[in-house]
Amino acid sequence: MEITINLPEDVANVFLADGESIERKVLEATALEGYRTGKLSHAQVGRMLNLNRFEVDEFFKNHEVALNYTIEDLEADRRTLRKLFSK
């Protein structure tokens, strides 16, 4: 889906002066907010930004975003590892 937004010229110039892609910055901000609010998963952020799972982790770290990793997730991962290594 393509979305168009209107920015005041002085605001757009702030990003352009730094050589940053406004489109990329808006996409990243949307992905971060979506993840922080629980609307987007780790995988969805990766697809939005065309990043692999390790790059998404680094992206979150660079933006000081904690991973949504619950105790239940940890226990599920532990069970999976036990199954894999018990064979």
PyMOL Python script that loads the backbone (N, CA, C, O; Angstrom):
from pymol import cmd

cmd.read_pdbstr("""\
ATOM      1  N   MET A   1       0.839  -1.166   0.000  1.00  0.00           N
ATOM      2  CA  MET A   1       0.000   0.000   0.000  1.00  0.00           C
ATOM      3  C   MET A   1       0.892   1.239   0.000  1.00  0.00           C
ATOM      4  O   MET A   1       1.898   1.299   0.706  1.00  0.00           O
ATOM      5  N   GLU A   2       0.519   2.179  -0.770  1.00  0.00           N
ATOM      6  CA  GLU A   2       1.259   3.428  -0.819  1.00  0.00           C
ATOM      7  C   GLU A   2       0.448   4.507  -0.126  1.00  0.00           C
ATOM      8  O   GLU A   2      -0.755   4.635  -0.352  1.00  0.00           O
ATOM      9  N   ILE A   3       1.121   5.289   0.727  1.00  0.00           N
ATOM     10  CA  ILE A   3       0.466   6.353   1.479  1.00  0.00           C
ATOM     11  C   ILE A   3       1.204   7.652   1.201  1.00  0.00           C
ATOM     12  O   ILE A   3       2.433   7.671   1.130  1.00  0.00           O
ATOM     13  N   THR A   4       0.464   8.729   1.043  1.00  0.00           N
ATOM     14  CA  THR A   4       1.053  10.042   0.829  1.00  0.00           C
ATOM     15  C   THR A   4       0.783  10.911   2.046  1.00  0.00           C
ATOM     16  O   THR A   4      -0.343  10.968   2.542  1.00  0.00           O
ATOM     17  N   ILE A   5       1.832  11.594   2.529  1.00  0.00           N
ATOM     18  CA  ILE A   5       1.645  12.535   3.630  1.00  0.00           C
ATOM     19  C   ILE A   5       2.173  13.898   3.209  1.00  0.00           C
ATOM     20  O   ILE A   5       3.058  14.000   2.360  1.00  0.00           O
ATOM     21  N   ASN A   6       1.630  14.922   3.801  1.00  0.00           N
ATOM     22  CA  ASN A   6       2.074  16.285   3.526  1.00  0.00           C
ATOM     23  C   ASN A   6       2.848  16.805   4.725  1.00  0.00           C
ATOM     24  O   ASN A   6       2.338  16.827   5.845  1.00  0.00           O
ATOM     25  N   LEU A   7       4.095  17.229   4.478  1.00  0.00           N
ATOM     26  CA  LEU A   7       4.926  17.817   5.522  1.00  0.00           C
ATOM     27  C   LEU A   7       5.163  19.278   5.195  1.00  0.00           C
ATOM     28  O   LEU A   7       5.341  19.634   4.030  1.00  0.00           O
ATOM     29  N   PRO A   8       5.167  20.123   6.204  1.00  0.00           N
ATOM     30  CA  PRO A   8       5.569  21.505   5.952  1.00  0.00           C
ATOM     31  C   PRO A   8       6.990  21.509   5.381  1.00  0.00           C
ATOM     32  O   PRO A   8       7.826  20.688   5.758  1.00  0.00           O
ATOM     33  N   GLU A   9       7.240  22.424   4.488  1.00  0.00           N
ATOM     34  CA  GLU A   9       8.527  22.433   3.791  1.00  0.00           C
ATOM     35  C   GLU A   9       9.704  22.543   4.748  1.00  0.00           C
ATOM     36  O   GLU A   9      10.734  21.903   4.535  1.00  0.00           O
ATOM     37  N   ASP A  10       9.568  23.348   5.805  1.00  0.00           N
ATOM     38  CA  ASP A  10      10.684  23.493   6.740  1.00  0.00           C
ATOM     39  C   ASP A  10      10.981  22.182   7.468  1.00  0.00           C
ATOM     40  O   ASP A  10      12.137  21.892   7.775  1.00  0.00           O
ATOM     41  N   VAL A  11       9.952  21.395   7.742  1.00  0.00           N
ATOM     42  CA  VAL A  11      10.148  20.092   8.387  1.00  0.00           C
ATOM     43  C   VAL A  11      10.817  19.129   7.410  1.00  0.00           C
ATOM     44  O   VAL A  11      11.763  18.431   7.778  1.00  0.00           O
ATOM     45  N   ALA A  12      10.344  19.086   6.194  1.00  0.00           N
ATOM     46  CA  ALA A  12      10.942  18.212   5.183  1.00  0.00           C
ATOM     47  C   ALA A  12      12.409  18.573   4.959  1.00  0.00           C
ATOM     48  O   ALA A  12      13.247  17.691   4.772  1.00  0.00           O
ATOM     49  N   ASN A  13      12.711  19.851   4.977  1.00  0.00           N
ATOM     50  CA  ASN A  13      14.091  20.297   4.747  1.00  0.00           C
ATOM     51  C   ASN A  13      15.045  19.840   5.841  1.00  0.00           C
ATOM     52  O   ASN A  13      16.234  19.650   5.581  1.00  0.00           O
ATOM     53  N   VAL A  14      14.545  19.659   7.059  1.00  0.00           N
ATOM     54  CA  VAL A  14      15.386  19.149   8.147  1.00  0.00           C
ATOM     55  C   VAL A  14      15.928  17.776   7.777  1.00  0.00           C
ATOM     56  O   VAL A  14      17.113  17.498   7.965  1.00  0.00           O
ATOM     57  N   PHE A  15      15.061  16.922   7.250  1.00  0.00           N
ATOM     58  CA  PHE A  15      15.492  15.585   6.860  1.00  0.00           C
ATOM     59  C   PHE A  15      16.348  15.621   5.600  1.00  0.00           C
ATOM     60  O   PHE A  15      17.351  14.914   5.504  1.00  0.00           O
ATOM     61  N   LEU A  16      15.956  16.429   4.654  1.00  0.00           N
ATOM     62  CA  LEU A  16      16.701  16.502   3.399  1.00  0.00           C
ATOM     63  C   LEU A  16      18.110  17.036   3.620  1.00  0.00           C
ATOM     64  O   LEU A  16      19.047  16.599   2.951  1.00  0.00           O
ATOM     65  N   ALA A  17      18.274  17.979   4.552  1.00  0.00           N
ATOM     66  CA  ALA A  17      19.590  18.555   4.829  1.00  0.00           C
ATOM     67  C   ALA A  17      20.551  17.507   5.376  1.00  0.00           C
ATOM     68  O   ALA A  17      21.758  17.589   5.147  1.00  0.00           O
ATOM     69  N   ASP A  18      20.025  16.533   6.090  1.00  0.00           N
ATOM     70  CA  ASP A  18      20.862  15.464   6.641  1.00  0.00           C
ATOM     71  C   ASP A  18      21.105  14.350   5.638  1.00  0.00           C
ATOM     72  O   ASP A  18      21.819  13.392   5.932  1.00  0.00           O
ATOM     73  N   GLY A  19      20.514  14.469   4.456  1.00  0.00           N
ATOM     74  CA  GLY A  19      20.658  13.433   3.448  1.00  0.00           C
ATOM     75  C   GLY A  19      19.856  12.184   3.761  1.00  0.00           C
ATOM     76  O   GLY A  19      20.090  11.127   3.175  1.00  0.00           O
ATOM     77  N   GLU A  20      18.912  12.300   4.685  1.00  0.00           N
ATOM     78  CA  GLU A  20      18.097  11.157   5.080  1.00  0.00           C
ATOM     79  C   GLU A  20      16.906  11.009   4.148  1.00  0.00           C
ATOM     80  O   GLU A  20      16.411  11.985   3.586  1.00  0.00           O
ATOM     81  N   SER A  21      16.464   9.788   3.998  1.00  0.00           N
ATOM     82  CA  SER A  21      15.265   9.515   3.221  1.00  0.00           C
ATOM     83  C   SER A  21      14.053   9.731   4.120  1.00  0.00           C
ATOM     84  O   SER A  21      13.871   9.024   5.111  1.00  0.00           O
ATOM     85  N   ILE A  22      13.234  10.703   3.771  1.00  0.00           N
ATOM     86  CA  ILE A  22      12.035  10.976   4.566  1.00  0.00           C
ATOM     87  C   ILE A  22      11.132   9.755   4.577  1.00  0.00           C
ATOM     88  O   ILE A  22      10.575   9.395   5.614  1.00  0.00           O
ATOM     89  N   GLU A  23      10.990   9.125   3.432  1.00  0.00           N
ATOM     90  CA  GLU A  23      10.127   7.952   3.335  1.00  0.00           C
ATOM     91  C   GLU A  23      10.589   6.854   4.286  1.00  0.00           C
ATOM     92  O   GLU A  23       9.773   6.229   4.963  1.00  0.00           O
ATOM     93  N   ARG A  24      11.904   6.621   4.335  1.00  0.00           N
ATOM     94  CA  ARG A  24      12.448   5.577   5.203  1.00  0.00           C
ATOM     95  C   ARG A  24      12.234   5.932   6.673  1.00  0.00           C
ATOM     96  O   ARG A  24      11.874   5.071   7.476  1.00  0.00           O
ATOM     97  N   LYS A  25      12.454   7.196   7.024  1.00  0.00           N
ATOM     98  CA  LYS A  25      12.274   7.623   8.413  1.00  0.00           C
ATOM     99  C   LYS A  25      10.828   7.455   8.859  1.00  0.00           C
ATOM    100  O   LYS A  25      10.576   7.017   9.982  1.00  0.00           O
ATOM    101  N   VAL A  26       9.885   7.791   8.005  1.00  0.00           N
ATOM    102  CA  VAL A  26       8.467   7.630   8.340  1.00  0.00           C
ATOM    103  C   VAL A  26       8.132   6.146   8.473  1.00  0.00           C
ATOM    104  O   VAL A  26       7.409   5.753   9.388  1.00  0.00           O
ATOM    105  N   LEU A  27       8.651   5.329   7.571  1.00  0.00           N
ATOM    106  CA  LEU A  27       8.413   3.888   7.629  1.00  0.00           C
ATOM    107  C   LEU A  27       8.988   3.295   8.920  1.00  0.00           C
ATOM    108  O   LEU A  27       8.335   2.483   9.575  1.00  0.00           O
ATOM    109  N   GLU A  28      10.206   3.698   9.282  1.00  0.00           N
ATOM    110  CA  GLU A  28      10.827   3.205  10.512  1.00  0.00           C
ATOM    111  C   GLU A  28      10.042   3.646  11.746  1.00  0.00           C
ATOM    112  O   GLU A  28       9.832   2.856  12.666  1.00  0.00           O
ATOM    113  N   ALA A  29       9.610   4.901  11.764  1.00  0.00           N
ATOM    114  CA  ALA A  29       8.834   5.404  12.904  1.00  0.00           C
ATOM    115  C   ALA A  29       7.522   4.647  13.045  1.00  0.00           C
ATOM    116  O   ALA A  29       7.094   4.339  14.157  1.00  0.00           O
ATOM    117  N   THR A  30       6.889   4.348  11.925  1.00  0.00           N
ATOM    118  CA  THR A  30       5.637   3.585  11.937  1.00  0.00           C
ATOM    119  C   THR A  30       5.882   2.173  12.457  1.00  0.00           C
ATOM    120  O   THR A  30       5.100   1.658  13.255  1.00  0.00           O
ATOM    121  N   ALA A  31       6.958   1.554  12.009  1.00  0.00           N
ATOM    122  CA  ALA A  31       7.295   0.202  12.460  1.00  0.00           C
ATOM    123  C   ALA A  31       7.588   0.186  13.960  1.00  0.00           C
ATOM    124  O   ALA A  31       7.117  -0.699  14.674  1.00  0.00           O
ATOM    125  N   LEU A  32       8.358   1.154  14.436  1.00  0.00           N
ATOM    126  CA  LEU A  32       8.683   1.223  15.862  1.00  0.00           C
ATOM    127  C   LEU A  32       7.433   1.401  16.712  1.00  0.00           C
ATOM    128  O   LEU A  32       7.248   0.702  17.708  1.00  0.00           O
ATOM    129  N   GLU A  33       6.590   2.321  16.324  1.00  0.00           N
ATOM    130  CA  GLU A  33       5.362   2.566  17.091  1.00  0.00           C
ATOM    131  C   GLU A  33       4.439   1.353  17.047  1.00  0.00           C
ATOM    132  O   GLU A  33       3.829   0.996  18.055  1.00  0.00           O
ATOM    133  N   GLY A  34       4.339   0.731  15.897  1.00  0.00           N
ATOM    134  CA  GLY A  34       3.511  -0.465  15.777  1.00  0.00           C
ATOM    135  C   GLY A  34       4.000  -1.589  16.671  1.00  0.00           C
ATOM    136  O   GLY A  34       3.194  -2.297  17.275  1.00  0.00           O
ATOM    137  N   TYR A  35       5.308  -1.760  16.763  1.00  0.00           N
ATOM    138  CA  TYR A  35       5.871  -2.808  17.617  1.00  0.00           C
ATOM    139  C   TYR A  35       5.703  -2.451  19.089  1.00  0.00           C
ATOM    140  O   TYR A  35       5.317  -3.293  19.899  1.00  0.00           O
ATOM    141  N   ARG A  36       5.996  -1.193  19.432  1.00  0.00           N
ATOM    142  CA  ARG A  36       5.877  -0.761  20.836  1.00  0.00           C
ATOM    143  C   ARG A  36       4.462  -0.932  21.369  1.00  0.00           C
ATOM    144  O   ARG A  36       4.272  -1.254  22.542  1.00  0.00           O
ATOM    145  N   THR A  37       3.473  -0.718  20.513  1.00  0.00           N
ATOM    146  CA  THR A  37       2.075  -0.815  20.949  1.00  0.00           C
ATOM    147  C   THR A  37       1.516  -2.222  20.809  1.00  0.00           C
ATOM    148  O   THR A  37       0.369  -2.475  21.177  1.00  0.00           O
ATOM    149  N   GLY A  38       2.315  -3.134  20.280  1.00  0.00           N
ATOM    150  CA  GLY A  38       1.867  -4.515  20.147  1.00  0.00           C
ATOM    151  C   GLY A  38       1.028  -4.785  18.916  1.00  0.00           C
ATOM    152  O   GLY A  38       0.474  -5.875  18.774  1.00  0.00           O
ATOM    153  N   LYS A  39       0.923  -3.819  18.027  1.00  0.00           N
ATOM    154  CA  LYS A  39       0.137  -4.006  16.801  1.00  0.00           C
ATOM    155  C   LYS A  39       0.913  -4.765  15.734  1.00  0.00           C
ATOM    156  O   LYS A  39       0.321  -5.421  14.877  1.00  0.00           O
ATOM    157  N   LEU A  40       2.244  -4.675  15.788  1.00  0.00           N
ATOM    158  CA  LEU A  40       3.089  -5.365  14.812  1.00  0.00           C
ATOM    159  C   LEU A  40       3.993  -6.356  15.524  1.00  0.00           C
ATOM    160  O   LEU A  40       4.473  -6.100  16.629  1.00  0.00           O
ATOM    161  N   SER A  41       4.215  -7.474  14.884  1.00  0.00           N
ATOM    162  CA  SER A  41       5.137  -8.477  15.417  1.00  0.00           C
ATOM    163  C   SER A  41       6.558  -8.179  14.935  1.00  0.00           C
ATOM    164  O   SER A  41       6.778  -7.342  14.059  1.00  0.00           O
ATOM    165  N   HIS A  42       7.490  -8.874  15.521  1.00  0.00           N
ATOM    166  CA  HIS A  42       8.895  -8.787  15.116  1.00  0.00           C
ATOM    167  C   HIS A  42       9.023  -9.096  13.626  1.00  0.00           C
ATOM    168  O   HIS A  42       9.712  -8.385  12.894  1.00  0.00           O
ATOM    169  N   ALA A  43       8.355 -10.161  13.184  1.00  0.00           N
ATOM    170  CA  ALA A  43       8.421 -10.570  11.773  1.00  0.00           C
ATOM    171  C   ALA A  43       7.801  -9.519  10.854  1.00  0.00           C
ATOM    172  O   ALA A  43       8.317  -9.270   9.764  1.00  0.00           O
ATOM    173  N   GLN A  44       6.711  -8.907  11.280  1.00  0.00           N
ATOM    174  CA  GLN A  44       6.071  -7.881  10.451  1.00  0.00           C
ATOM    175  C   GLN A  44       6.976  -6.664  10.297  1.00  0.00           C
ATOM    176  O   GLN A  44       7.053  -6.077   9.218  1.00  0.00           O
ATOM    177  N   VAL A  45       7.661  -6.286  11.373  1.00  0.00           N
ATOM    178  CA  VAL A  45       8.614  -5.174  11.282  1.00  0.00           C
ATOM    179  C   VAL A  45       9.710  -5.527  10.281  1.00  0.00           C
ATOM    180  O   VAL A  45      10.113  -4.690   9.473  1.00  0.00           O
ATOM    181  N   GLY A  46      10.186  -6.757  10.338  1.00  0.00           N
ATOM    182  CA  GLY A  46      11.208  -7.196   9.387  1.00  0.00           C
ATOM    183  C   GLY A  46      10.747  -7.088   7.947  1.00  0.00           C
ATOM    184  O   GLY A  46      11.490  -6.630   7.078  1.00  0.00           O
ATOM    185  N   ARG A  47       9.517  -7.511   7.700  1.00  0.00           N
ATOM    186  CA  ARG A  47       8.986  -7.427   6.330  1.00  0.00           C
ATOM    187  C   ARG A  47       8.807  -5.972   5.906  1.00  0.00           C
ATOM    188  O   ARG A  47       9.103  -5.615   4.765  1.00  0.00           O
ATOM    189  N   MET A  48       8.325  -5.134   6.819  1.00  0.00           N
ATOM    190  CA  MET A  48       8.137  -3.715   6.485  1.00  0.00           C
ATOM    191  C   MET A  48       9.438  -3.049   6.073  1.00  0.00           C
ATOM    192  O   MET A  48       9.486  -2.272   5.120  1.00  0.00           O
ATOM    193  N   LEU A  49      10.504  -3.375   6.822  1.00  0.00           N
ATOM    194  CA  LEU A  49      11.776  -2.688   6.621  1.00  0.00           C
ATOM    195  C   LEU A  49      12.775  -3.496   5.795  1.00  0.00           C
ATOM    196  O   LEU A  49      13.913  -3.075   5.589  1.00  0.00           O
ATOM    197  N   ASN A  50      12.325  -4.677   5.322  1.00  0.00           N
ATOM    198  CA  ASN A  50      13.192  -5.559   4.535  1.00  0.00           C
ATOM    199  C   ASN A  50      14.474  -5.913   5.304  1.00  0.00           C
ATOM    200  O   ASN A  50      15.584  -5.797   4.785  1.00  0.00           O
ATOM    201  N   LEU A  51      14.282  -6.351   6.567  1.00  0.00           N
ATOM    202  CA  LEU A  51      15.393  -6.731   7.431  1.00  0.00           C
ATOM    203  C   LEU A  51      15.221  -8.175   7.874  1.00  0.00           C
ATOM    204  O   LEU A  51      14.097  -8.650   8.032  1.00  0.00           O
ATOM    205  N   ASN A  52      16.334  -8.876   8.074  1.00  0.00           N
ATOM    206  CA  ASN A  52      16.236 -10.220   8.643  1.00  0.00           C
ATOM    207  C   ASN A  52      16.072 -10.097  10.160  1.00  0.00           C
ATOM    208  O   ASN A  52      16.139  -8.996  10.707  1.00  0.00           O
ATOM    209  N   ARG A  53      15.857 -11.225  10.835  1.00  0.00           N
ATOM    210  CA  ARG A  53      15.542 -11.161  12.270  1.00  0.00           C
ATOM    211  C   ARG A  53      16.666 -10.542  13.085  1.00  0.00           C
ATOM    212  O   ARG A  53      16.398  -9.856  14.071  1.00  0.00           O
ATOM    213  N   PHE A  54      17.910 -10.765  12.701  1.00  0.00           N
ATOM    214  CA  PHE A  54      19.035 -10.205  13.438  1.00  0.00           C
ATOM    215  C   PHE A  54      19.147  -8.700  13.199  1.00  0.00           C
ATOM    216  O   PHE A  54      19.499  -7.945  14.105  1.00  0.00           O
ATOM    217  N   GLU A  55      18.847  -8.275  11.982  1.00  0.00           N
ATOM    218  CA  GLU A  55      18.854  -6.845  11.672  1.00  0.00           C
ATOM    219  C   GLU A  55      17.720  -6.128  12.403  1.00  0.00           C
ATOM    220  O   GLU A  55      17.878  -4.982  12.826  1.00  0.00           O
ATOM    221  N   VAL A  56      16.575  -6.803  12.552  1.00  0.00           N
ATOM    222  CA  VAL A  56      15.468  -6.217  13.314  1.00  0.00           C
ATOM    223  C   VAL A  56      15.887  -6.050  14.768  1.00  0.00           C
ATOM    224  O   VAL A  56      15.625  -5.011  15.372  1.00  0.00           O
ATOM    225  N   ASP A  57      16.537  -7.065  15.335  1.00  0.00           N
ATOM    226  CA  ASP A  57      17.023  -6.957  16.716  1.00  0.00           C
ATOM    227  C   ASP A  57      17.969  -5.768  16.867  1.00  0.00           C
ATOM    228  O   ASP A  57      17.875  -5.014  17.835  1.00  0.00           O
ATOM    229  N   GLU A  58      18.872  -5.604  15.916  1.00  0.00           N
ATOM    230  CA  GLU A  58      19.814  -4.480  15.956  1.00  0.00           C
ATOM    231  C   GLU A  58      19.074  -3.143  15.806  1.00  0.00           C
ATOM    232  O   GLU A  58      19.392  -2.170  16.490  1.00  0.00           O
ATOM    233  N   PHE A  59      18.090  -3.108  14.910  1.00  0.00           N
ATOM    234  CA  PHE A  59      17.274  -1.908  14.713  1.00  0.00           C
ATOM    235  C   PHE A  59      16.589  -1.522  16.024  1.00  0.00           C
ATOM    236  O   PHE A  59      16.602  -0.354  16.412  1.00  0.00           O
ATOM    237  N   PHE A  60      15.990  -2.507  16.707  1.00  0.00           N
ATOM    238  CA  PHE A  60      15.337  -2.234  17.988  1.00  0.00           C
ATOM    239  C   PHE A  60      16.349  -1.752  19.025  1.00  0.00           C
ATOM    240  O   PHE A  60      16.079  -0.809  19.770  1.00  0.00           O
ATOM    241  N   LYS A  61      17.499  -2.390  19.071  1.00  0.00           N
ATOM    242  CA  LYS A  61      18.532  -1.997  20.032  1.00  0.00           C
ATOM    243  C   LYS A  61      18.967  -0.555  19.787  1.00  0.00           C
ATOM    244  O   LYS A  61      19.107   0.222  20.731  1.00  0.00           O
ATOM    245  N   ASN A  62      19.180  -0.199  18.526  1.00  0.00           N
ATOM    246  CA  ASN A  62      19.605   1.162  18.183  1.00  0.00           C
ATOM    247  C   ASN A  62      18.555   2.210  18.540  1.00  0.00           C
ATOM    248  O   ASN A  62      18.875   3.383  18.737  1.00  0.00           O
ATOM    249  N   HIS A  63      17.296   1.773  18.620  1.00  0.00           N
ATOM    250  CA  HIS A  63      16.208   2.697  18.951  1.00  0.00           C
ATOM    251  C   HIS A  63      15.688   2.482  20.379  1.00  0.00           C
ATOM    252  O   HIS A  63      14.628   2.983  20.755  1.00  0.00           O
ATOM    253  N   GLU A  64      16.467   1.721  21.163  1.00  0.00           N
ATOM    254  CA  GLU A  64      16.162   1.475  22.575  1.00  0.00           C
ATOM    255  C   GLU A  64      14.758   0.912  22.788  1.00  0.00           C
ATOM    256  O   GLU A  64      14.021   1.352  23.670  1.00  0.00           O
ATOM    257  N   VAL A  65      14.411  -0.067  21.961  1.00  0.00           N
ATOM    258  CA  VAL A  65      13.115  -0.740  22.058  1.00  0.00           C
ATOM    259  C   VAL A  65      13.349  -2.136  22.624  1.00  0.00           C
ATOM    260  O   VAL A  65      14.141  -2.913  22.091  1.00  0.00           O
ATOM    261  N   ALA A  66      12.650  -2.437  23.707  1.00  0.00           N
ATOM    262  CA  ALA A  66      12.765  -3.762  24.315  1.00  0.00           C
ATOM    263  C   ALA A  66      11.997  -4.779  23.480  1.00  0.00           C
ATOM    264  O   ALA A  66      10.938  -4.478  22.928  1.00  0.00           O
ATOM    265  N   LEU A  67      12.546  -5.984  23.396  1.00  0.00           N
ATOM    266  CA  LEU A  67      11.853  -7.050  22.676  1.00  0.00           C
ATOM    267  C   LEU A  67      10.647  -7.504  23.480  1.00  0.00           C
ATOM    268  O   LEU A  67      10.713  -7.610  24.704  1.00  0.00           O
ATOM    269  N   ASN A  68       9.554  -7.769  22.794  1.00  0.00           N
ATOM    270  CA  ASN A  68       8.349  -8.290  23.436  1.00  0.00           C
ATOM    271  C   ASN A  68       8.522  -9.797  23.605  1.00  0.00           C
ATOM    272  O   ASN A  68       7.971 -10.586  22.837  1.00  0.00           O
ATOM    273  N   TYR A  69       9.282 -10.178  24.603  1.00  0.00           N
ATOM    274  CA  TYR A  69       9.615 -11.584  24.847  1.00  0.00           C
ATOM    275  C   TYR A  69       9.149 -11.924  26.254  1.00  0.00           C
ATOM    276  O   TYR A  69       9.737 -11.483  27.241  1.00  0.00           O
ATOM    277  N   THR A  70       8.092 -12.707  26.331  1.00  0.00           N
ATOM    278  CA  THR A  70       7.467 -13.002  27.614  1.00  0.00           C
ATOM    279  C   THR A  70       8.050 -14.263  28.250  1.00  0.00           C
ATOM    280  O   THR A  70       8.807 -15.003  27.622  1.00  0.00           O
ATOM    281  N   ILE A  71       7.683 -14.486  29.492  1.00  0.00           N
ATOM    282  CA  ILE A  71       8.063 -15.715  30.188  1.00  0.00           C
ATOM    283  C   ILE A  71       7.525 -16.923  29.426  1.00  0.00           C
ATOM    284  O   ILE A  71       8.194 -17.952  29.327  1.00  0.00           O
ATOM    285  N   GLU A  72       6.321 -16.794  28.894  1.00  0.00           N
ATOM    286  CA  GLU A  72       5.727 -17.884  28.110  1.00  0.00           C
ATOM    287  C   GLU A  72       6.564 -18.185  26.869  1.00  0.00           C
ATOM    288  O   GLU A  72       6.752 -19.346  26.507  1.00  0.00           O
ATOM    289  N   ASP A  73       7.064 -17.133  26.219  1.00  0.00           N
ATOM    290  CA  ASP A  73       7.945 -17.323  25.061  1.00  0.00           C
ATOM    291  C   ASP A  73       9.216 -18.070  25.472  1.00  0.00           C
ATOM    292  O   ASP A  73       9.667 -18.981  24.779  1.00  0.00           O
ATOM    293  N   LEU A  74       9.780 -17.668  26.605  1.00  0.00           N
ATOM    294  CA  LEU A  74      10.989 -18.315  27.102  1.00  0.00           C
ATOM    295  C   LEU A  74      10.742 -19.797  27.378  1.00  0.00           C
ATOM    296  O   LEU A  74      11.539 -20.650  26.986  1.00  0.00           O
ATOM    297  N   GLU A  75       9.644 -20.092  28.050  1.00  0.00           N
ATOM    298  CA  GLU A  75       9.324 -21.487  28.362  1.00  0.00           C
ATOM    299  C   GLU A  75       9.100 -22.308  27.087  1.00  0.00           C
ATOM    300  O   GLU A  75       9.534 -23.456  27.001  1.00  0.00           O
ATOM    301  N   ALA A  76       8.431 -21.724  26.112  1.00  0.00           N
ATOM    302  CA  ALA A  76       8.212 -22.424  24.840  1.00  0.00           C
ATOM    303  C   ALA A  76       9.546 -22.703  24.153  1.00  0.00           C
ATOM    304  O   ALA A  76       9.753 -23.792  23.616  1.00  0.00           O
ATOM    305  N   ASP A  77      10.445 -21.729  24.167  1.00  0.00           N
ATOM    306  CA  ASP A  77      11.764 -21.926  23.569  1.00  0.00           C
ATOM    307  C   ASP A  77      12.553 -23.003  24.314  1.00  0.00           C
ATOM    308  O   ASP A  77      13.246 -23.809  23.693  1.00  0.00           O
ATOM    309  N   ARG A  78      12.449 -23.015  25.629  1.00  0.00           N
ATOM    310  CA  ARG A  78      13.145 -24.035  26.420  1.00  0.00           C
ATOM    311  C   ARG A  78      12.622 -25.433  26.088  1.00  0.00           C
ATOM    312  O   ARG A  78      13.407 -26.371  25.953  1.00  0.00           O
ATOM    313  N   ARG A  79      11.298 -25.575  25.956  1.00  0.00           N
ATOM    314  CA  ARG A  79      10.719 -26.874  25.601  1.00  0.00           C
ATOM    315  C   ARG A  79      11.215 -27.327  24.229  1.00  0.00           C
ATOM    316  O   ARG A  79      11.571 -28.490  24.034  1.00  0.00           O
ATOM    317  N   THR A  80      11.230 -26.394  23.294  1.00  0.00           N
ATOM    318  CA  THR A  80      11.704 -26.717  21.945  1.00  0.00           C
ATOM    319  C   THR A  80      13.161 -27.172  21.975  1.00  0.00           C
ATOM    320  O   THR A  80      13.516 -28.161  21.334  1.00  0.00           O
ATOM    321  N   LEU A  81      13.996 -26.460  22.711  1.00  0.00           N
ATOM    322  CA  LEU A  81      15.411 -26.836  22.801  1.00  0.00           C
ATOM    323  C   LEU A  81      15.590 -28.199  23.456  1.00  0.00           C
ATOM    324  O   LEU A  81      16.426 -28.992  23.024  1.00  0.00           O
ATOM    325  N   ARG A  82      14.810 -28.471  24.494  1.00  0.00           N
ATOM    326  CA  ARG A  82      14.891 -29.785  25.145  1.00  0.00           C
ATOM    327  C   ARG A  82      14.552 -30.896  24.153  1.00  0.00           C
ATOM    328  O   ARG A  82      15.219 -31.930  24.112  1.00  0.00           O
ATOM    329  N   LYS A  83      13.505 -30.670  23.355  1.00  0.00           N
ATOM    330  CA  LYS A  83      13.113 -31.675  22.358  1.00  0.00           C
ATOM    331  C   LYS A  83      14.221 -31.878  21.328  1.00  0.00           C
ATOM    332  O   LYS A  83      14.543 -33.009  20.966  1.00  0.00           O
ATOM    333  N   LEU A  84      14.795 -30.783  20.866  1.00  0.00           N
ATOM    334  CA  LEU A  84      15.838 -30.874  19.841  1.00  0.00           C
ATOM    335  C   LEU A  84      17.085 -31.586  20.347  1.00  0.00           C
ATOM    336  O   LEU A  84      17.691 -32.375  19.622  1.00  0.00           O
ATOM    337  N   PHE A  85      17.465 -31.311  21.579  1.00  0.00           N
ATOM    338  CA  PHE A  85      18.712 -31.870  22.096  1.00  0.00           C
ATOM    339  C   PHE A  85      18.537 -33.207  22.803  1.00  0.00           C
ATOM    340  O   PHE A  85      19.521 -33.821  23.215  1.00  0.00           O
ATOM    341  N   SER A  86      17.309 -33.660  22.946  1.00  0.00           N
ATOM    342  CA  SER A  86      17.093 -34.959  23.591  1.00  0.00           C
ATOM    343  C   SER A  86      17.168 -36.110  22.588  1.00  0.00           C
ATOM    344  O   SER A  86      17.147 -37.276  22.983  1.00  0.00           O
ATOM    345  N   LYS A  87      17.255 -35.799  21.322  1.00  0.00           N
ATOM    346  CA  LYS A  87      17.285 -36.833  20.278  1.00  0.00           C
ATOM    347  C   LYS A  87      18.673 -37.356  20.055  1.00  0.00           C
ATOM    348  O   LYS A  87      18.875 -38.231  19.212  1.00  0.00           O
TER     349      LYS A  87
END
""", "prot")
cmd.dss("prot")
cmd.show_as("cartoon", "prot")
cmd.util.cbc("prot")
cmd.orient("prot")
